[in-house]
Amino acid sequence: MHNYRSLILTVFLLFVGATGAANAQILSVTGEYRVTNVDRAGQRFGIALRDANPNKRQNWVYVKPGTRIVRRIFLPGGVFRDEIMSFNGFFDYARKGTLLKVEGGRAWDKSIHAKKIWM
């Protein structure tokens, strides 16, 4: 009887551990998008594919303070400089029409949680 209870407890813990990880992220996403709208209070911005209607949001991308955000600044002579942006700096800079590349995970509600953003 004791082995039977241990077996059930082990199966339950494995099931809970396996499903807990899947709730956070079900698919990795990397893509190039155009910003359609910015919701600073919700810590998110709307996106559409680059060649889609720029006035219609296709998805939300959520940004956390730990998201790595890099903005490339082109200088004269073909030289560029990469600037690390802060969470607040990103929301100050991002506007409708801004082109960017996002790497993150897709959640069950089909939203994207950004880990890295390149502008």
N, C-alpha and C positions, 0 to 999 in steps of 0.2 A: 504494500500500500504506500509506503514511504517513497519508493522509486517512482510510482505512478504520479504522485503529487509533484515530485521534483521534475519529472518529464513535462507535465502540463505547465508548470511555472517557467521552465526554460523555453518552451515553445511560445508562451505568452510574451515573455521578455524579448525574444527574438522578433516576434511580430510587431510589438510596440516600437522597438528600435528601428526596424526596417521602414515602418510607415512614418515615423517621426521625421526622418531625413527627407523623405519624398514630399512631405508637405511644404517644405521650404522652397525647393526648386525641382522642376521636373525636366528642364531642358536648358542647355547652354545656348545663348544667343549672341551672335556678333553680326552687326549690320550697319549700313550707312543710311542715315535718315535726315529728314528736314523737320525742324521744330515747328509745330503748328500753334501751340499755346503754352504758356508757363503758369503753373499753379504753385507759387512759392509757399503758401500756407500748407499745402498738401505735400510739399517736398517732392513734386513730380512735374513732368512736362509732357505734353502731347507730341506724338511723332507721326510722320507719314513717310513712306518710301520716297526717295528723291524724285522719281518720275511720276509720283501719284499727285492727286489734287492737294496743293499746299494749304487749302482752307478746310480740309476735312481730316480730323484726327482719326488715326487708325489704331492707336494704342497709347497707353501711358507708360512712361519710364520713371521709376522711383529712384531718387538720389538720397544717399545717406551721408552724414558728415565724413565717413570713412571712405567714400568713393574717390578713386584717384582720377583727377580731371587734368588734362594736359591741353594747353592751347599753343598752337604753332604760329609764331610771328615771323613773317618773311621780311627780311631786310634788303637794302640795295645790294646788287652784285650777286644775287642768287643765293645768299646766305640766309639761314633761318635760325631761330632760337625757340626752344621749347620752354614754356612757362607753366609751372604747376599752379593751378588755380585752387582757391579755397572753395568750400561749400557755398558760402555767401557770395564770393566773387563770381561763381558760375551763374547764380540766379540774378546777379546784377548785369551780367554780360549777355546771357541767353535771351534771344528775341525770336519772334515769329520769322521764319525763313532761315535761321541759322543752320548751317550744315554741320553734321557731326557724325562720329562713329561711336557705337555703343557696344560694350562687351558686358554680358551679365547673364542672369538666369531668368527663365520664364516661370512664373508661378501658376497655380491651378486656375486662377482667374484670368490667365493669358497676359497679365501685365508683365513688364520687364523690370527687374531690380538690377540697376547698374553697378558693376564693380569697377569698370574703367570707362572713361569718356575721353575721346580725342576730338579737338575742334580745329 
